[in-house]
Amino acid sequence: MSEIIGHTGNVAIDSQRLWASIMDTARFGATPKGGIRRLTLSEEDRAVRDWFRDACEAIGAGVEIDELGTMYATLPGTDPALPPIAIGSHLDTQPTGGKFDGVIGVLGGLEVLRTLAETGTRTRHPVTLINWTNEEGSRFAPAMLCSGVFAGAFPADFALSRTDRDGITFADALDAIGYRGPLRAGAKTLAAHFELHIEQGPILEAEEKTIGAVTGVQAMRWFEVTLTGNEGHAGATPMRLRQDALVAGAHAILAIERLAAEHAPDAVATVGLLECRPNSRNVVPGEVFLTVDLRHPSDAVLEVMEQSLRHILASLPAGIGVTVDKVWDNPAVPFDARLLDAIRAGARAEGFTPRDIVSGAGHDSAYTARVCPSAMIFVPCAGGLSHNEAESATQHDVAAGTAVLLRAVLEADRLL
């Protein structure tokens, strides 16, 4: 007999079935260290999409796919005039990702649909489970690309034209796995959007809290920087005459770290990608490409940080050319008060004391909040570790978050 957690009247989720789904789908892109490498629009992504579509259709949910590959699985409501309540996240991962980031939001949502279907529970609104394409942004920048198109932040052609580091376009990769659908991105109207996710930080675990009611997402900006010096022979070019792009990049990286410290404790600044050209051991580097990720809960502070970044780059040694491309600017996002109340009430009904928390990471809900009421539920992850093959969450906590998600959906169905 499966363990049952999450009692809402006679409706309850199946913890063991949920956990089995998470472990089963982890084989698509499984890494030797126990994580997942499932990049957007890869063959591994295609495989998990096929699994997801089959699982949804097996319970009678209709599956639609939009022009960017985002998948929508819907159980009908009793009132066909009402827009759907959505529950969504993503199944793509980082190159060295874990089993839970994004995944529990989709598979927890699948467990909600399975529970509603098998118990014959009919909501007034349709309930739509969404697998958003390219949330991570690790293959095609920026992150949350397709929820951004859905919300009107980007045109669809912008998403289709994005290229990965090998020069493959989003459009070509989408067609290669056969997931370009007929539905226009953004065509659907949603009554609400809930997202279940691991915290990706250490707060809930440190405070021994199971449920976080996410009040919003902090502001974030991404930059791509190219530093151009002059290549030269490592043995024949005197130090005083060098225009070394990598040394300039090292100065910039250290200054960017200090920039975050100047706006402590909430600011974070990350150089996460670095490429040196020509990348030869006996050639003075002539070009460096790096990415910069700046984040802060305040839009005003983040603007100050951006200007400081530009000053850092403008102050590099003479002879170093600098180009800066701001590829993403996502303002701070507050979540919907009514949906947050539904999450808090659901948590208390399940026996948990919810903890209000701000998300340090970006999520698809940050974009859906522009076009419909949105909110998120966090559950702890071990050590706050995410974007890492060692990422871990417990079966109990994932099931608890899914039970709260179910309660929140039913409460939103009553209120909206």
Residue pairs with C-beta under 8 A, 6 or more apart in sequence:
2 14
2 15
2 16
2 17
3 14
3 15
3 16
3 399
4 12
4 13
4 14
4 15
5 12
5 13
5 15
5 396
5 399
5 400
5 403
6 12
6 13
6 350
6 399
6 400
6 402
6 403
6 404
6 406
6 407
7 403
8 349
8 403
8 406
8 407
8 410
10 119
11 115
11 116
11 119
11 121
11 406
11 410
12 115
12 403
13 111
13 112
13 115
13 399
13 402
13 403
13 406
14 111
14 114
14 115
15 395
15 396
15 399
16 395
17 111
17 114
18 107
18 108
18 111
18 398
18 399
18 402
19 395
19 398
19 399
21 55
21 107
21 110
21 111
22 99
22 100
22 103
22 104
22 107
22 398
23 99
24 51
25 48
25 51
25 52
25 91
25 103
25 107
26 36
26 99
26 103
28 36
28 38
28 44
28 45
28 47
28 48
28 51
29 36
29 37
29 38
29 39
29 42
29 44
29 45
29 48
29 93
30 36
31 37
31 96
31 389
33 96
33 389
33 390
34 99
34 389
34 390
35 93
35 96
35 97
35 98
35 99
35 388
35 389
35 390
35 391
36 44
36 93
36 97
36 98
36 99
36 103
36 389
37 44
37 93
37 94
37 95
37 96
37 97
38 44
38 45
38 48
38 91
38 92
38 93
38 97
39 45
39 92
39 93
39 95
39 136
39 138
39 139
40 92
40 133
40 134
40 136
40 138
40 139
40 140
40 173
41 69
41 133
41 134
41 139
41 140
41 170
41 173
41 174
41 176
41 177
41 179
42 139
42 173
42 177
43 177
45 91
45 92
45 177
46 177
46 178
46 179
48 91
49 69
49 71
49 91
49 131
49 177
49 179
52 71
52 73
52 91
52 106
52 110
52 131
53 63
53 71
53 73
55 110
56 63
56 73
56 110
56 113
56 129
57 63
57 73
59 75
59 113
59 114
59 117
59 118
60 75
60 117
61 73
61 74
61 75
61 113
61 117
61 129
62 73
62 74
62 76
63 71
63 72
63 73
63 74
64 71
64 72
64 74
64 181
64 183
65 71
65 72
65 179
65 180
65 181
65 182
65 183
66 72
66 146
66 181
66 183
66 184
66 185
66 187
67 156
67 180
67 181
67 182
67 183
67 184
67 185
68 133
68 134
68 145
68 146
68 149
68 156
68 159
68 160
68 170
68 174
68 180
68 185
69 133
69 146
69 174
69 177
69 179
69 180
69 181
70 130
70 131
70 132
70 133
70 146
70 147
70 150
70 185
71 130
71 131
71 179
72 128
72 129
72 130
72 183
72 188
73 110
73 113
73 128
73 129
73 130
73 131
74 84
74 126
74 127
74 128
74 129
75 113
75 116
75 117
75 123
75 126
75 127
75 128
76 126
77 84
77 122
77 123
77 124
77 125
77 126
77 127
77 413
78 122
78 123
78 124
79 124
79 125
80 126
82 124
82 125
82 126
82 191
83 125
83 126
83 188
83 189
83 190
83 191
84 125
84 126
84 127
84 128
84 188
84 190
84 191
85 123
85 125
85 126
85 127
85 128
85 190
85 191
85 192
85 193
85 194
85 409
85 412
85 413
85 416
86 127
86 128
86 129
86 130
86 190
86 191
86 192
86 193
86 194
86 368
86 372
87 105
87 108
87 109
87 112
87 127
87 128
87 129
87 130
87 193
87 194
87 195
87 196
87 405
87 409
88 105
88 106
88 109
88 128
88 129
88 130
88 131
88 132
88 193
88 194
88 195
88 364
88 368
89 102
89 103
89 104
89 105
89 106
89 109
89 130
89 131
89 132
89 135
89 195
89 196
89 197
89 363
89 364
90 102
90 105
90 106
90 131
90 132
90 133
90 134
90 135
90 136
90 364
91 102
91 103
91 106
91 131
92 102
92 133
92 134
92 135
92 136
92 138
92 139
93 101
93 102
93 103
93 136
93 138
94 101
94 136
94 138
94 387
95 138
96 387
96 388
96 389
97 136
97 387
97 388
97 389
97 391
98 385
98 386
98 387
98 388
98 389
98 390
98 391
98 392
99 391
99 392
100 198
100 381
100 386
100 391
100 392
100 393
100 398
101 197
101 198
101 200
101 386
101 387
101 391
102 135
102 136
102 197
104 196
104 197
104 198
104 379
104 393
104 398
104 401
104 402
105 195
105 196
105 197
106 129
106 131
108 196
108 398
108 401
108 402
108 405
109 129
109 130
109 196
109 405
110 129
111 402
112 127
112 129
112 402
112 405
112 406
112 409
113 127
113 129
115 121
115 406
116 122
116 123
116 127
123 409
123 410
123 413
124 413
124 414
125 191
125 412
125 413
125 416
127 409
127 413
128 188
128 190
130 193
130 364
132 144
132 146
132 147
132 150
132 364
133 145
133 146
133 179
134 140
134 143
134 144
134 145
134 146
134 159
134 170
135 143
135 144
135 145
135 146
135 147
135 363
135 364
136 143
137 143
137 144
137 145
137 328
139 164
139 173
140 159
140 162
140 163
140 164
140 170
140 173
141 162
141 222
141 224
141 327
141 328
142 148
142 222
142 327
142 328
143 222
143 328
143 362
144 330
144 362
144 363
144 364
144 366
144 367
145 154
145 159
145 162
145 170
146 159
146 185
147 364
147 365
147 366
147 367
147 368
148 154
148 159
148 367
149 155
149 156
149 158
149 159
149 185
149 186
150 185
150 186
150 188
150 367
150 368
150 371
151 186
151 367
151 368
151 370
151 371
152 186
152 370
152 371
153 367
153 370
156 184
156 185
159 170
159 185
160 169
160 170
160 171
160 174
161 169
161 170
161 171
162 169
162 170
163 169
163 170
164 173
171 180
174 180
186 371
189 372
190 368
190 371
190 372
191 372
191 373
191 412
191 416
192 336
192 339
192 372
192 373
192 374
192 375
192 412
192 416
193 365
193 368
193 369
193 372
193 373
193 374
193 375
194 339
194 343
194 365
194 374
194 375
194 376
194 377
194 405
194 408
194 409
194 412
195 363
195 364
195 365
195 374
195 375
195 376
195 377
196 376
196 377
196 379
196 401
196 402
196 405
197 363
197 376
197 377
197 378
197 379
198 378
198 379
198 380
198 381
198 386
198 391
198 393
199 205
199 212
199 357
199 378
199 379
199 380
199 381
199 384
200 359
200 360
200 361
200 381
200 384
200 386
200 387
201 360
201 361
201 384
201 386
202 383
202 384
203 209
203 212
203 355
203 357
203 384
204 210
204 211
204 212
204 355
204 357
204 378
204 379
204 380
205 380
205 381
205 382
205 383
205 384
207 355
209 352
209 353
209 354
209 355
209 380
210 347
210 352
210 379
210 380
210 396
210 397
210 400
210 401
211 343
211 347
211 350
211 352
211 353
211 354
211 355
211 377
211 378
211 379
211 400
211 401
211 404
212 354
212 355
212 356
212 357
212 377
212 378
212 379
213 340
213 343
213 344
213 347
213 354
213 355
213 356
213 357
213 375
213 377
213 378
214 335
214 340
214 357
214 358
214 359
214 375
214 376
214 377
214 378
215 334
215 335
215 340
215 356
215 357
215 358
216 332
216 333
216 334
216 335
216 358
216 359
217 330
217 332
217 333
217 335
217 358
217 359
217 361
217 362
217 363
217 365
217 366
218 266
218 295
218 296
218 297
218 332
218 358
218 359
218 360
219 295
219 296
219 297
219 298
219 299
219 302
219 330
219 331
219 332
220 293
220 294
220 295
220 302
220 328
220 330
220 362
221 293
221 294
221 295
221 302
221 306
221 326
221 328
221 329
221 330
222 291
222 292
222 293
222 294
222 326
222 327
222 328
223 291
223 292
223 293
223 294
223 309
223 324
223 325
223 326
223 327
224 289
224 290
224 291
224 292
224 324
224 325
224 327
225 252
225 289
225 290
225 291
225 292
225 313
225 322
225 323
225 324
225 325
226 287
226 288
226 289
226 321
226 322
226 323
227 245
227 248
227 249
227 252
227 287
227 288
227 289
227 290
227 316
227 320
227 321
227 322
228 245
228 286
228 287
228 320
228 321
228 322
228 323
229 242
229 243
229 244
229 245
229 248
229 284
229 285
229 286
229 287
229 319
229 320
229 321
230 242
230 243
230 284
230 286
230 319
231 278
231 283
231 284
231 285
231 286
232 242
232 243
232 283
232 284
232 286
233 282
233 283
233 284
234 281
234 282
234 283
234 284
235 282
237 284
242 284
243 284
243 286
243 317
243 319
243 320
244 284
244 285
245 276
245 285
245 286
245 287
245 288
245 320
246 276
246 285
246 288
247 285
247 317
248 288
248 316
248 317
248 320
249 274
249 276
249 288
249 290
251 316
251 317
252 290
252 312
252 313
252 316
253 271
253 274
253 290
255 312
256 269
256 271
256 292
256 309
256 312
257 269
259 267
259 269
259 294
259 305
259 308
259 309
259 312
260 267
260 268
260 269
260 305
261 267
262 308
263 296
263 301
263 304
263 305
266 296
266 297
266 298
266 301
267 294
267 295
267 296
267 301
267 305
268 293
268 294
268 295
268 296
268 360
269 292
269 293
269 294
269 295
269 305
269 309
270 292
270 293
271 290
271 291
271 292
271 293
272 291
272 293
273 289
273 290
273 291
274 288
274 289
274 290
274 291
275 288
275 289
275 290
276 285
276 287
276 288
277 285
277 286
277 287
277 288
277 289
278 285
278 286
279 285
292 309
294 302
294 305
294 306
294 309
295 302
295 360
296 302
296 305
297 332
297 358
298 332
299 331
299 332
306 326
310 324
313 322
313 324
314 322
316 322
330 362
330 366
333 365
333 366
333 369
334 369
335 365
335 369
335 374
335 375
335 376
336 369
336 373
336 374
336 375
338 373
338 412
338 415
338 416
339 373
339 374
339 375
339 408
339 412
340 356
340 375
342 375
342 407
342 408
342 411
342 412
342 415
343 354
343 375
343 377
343 404
343 408
344 354
345 407
345 408
345 411
346 403
346 404
346 405
346 406
346 407
346 408
346 411
347 353
347 354
347 404
348 354
349 407
350 400
350 403
350 404
350 407
352 400
352 404
357 378
359 376
359 378
361 386
363 376
365 374
365 375
365 376
368 374
373 416
375 408
377 401
377 404
377 405
377 408
378 401
379 393
379 397
379 398
379 400
379 401
380 393
380 394
380 397
381 391
381 392
381 393
382 391
382 392
382 393
383 392
385 391
385 392
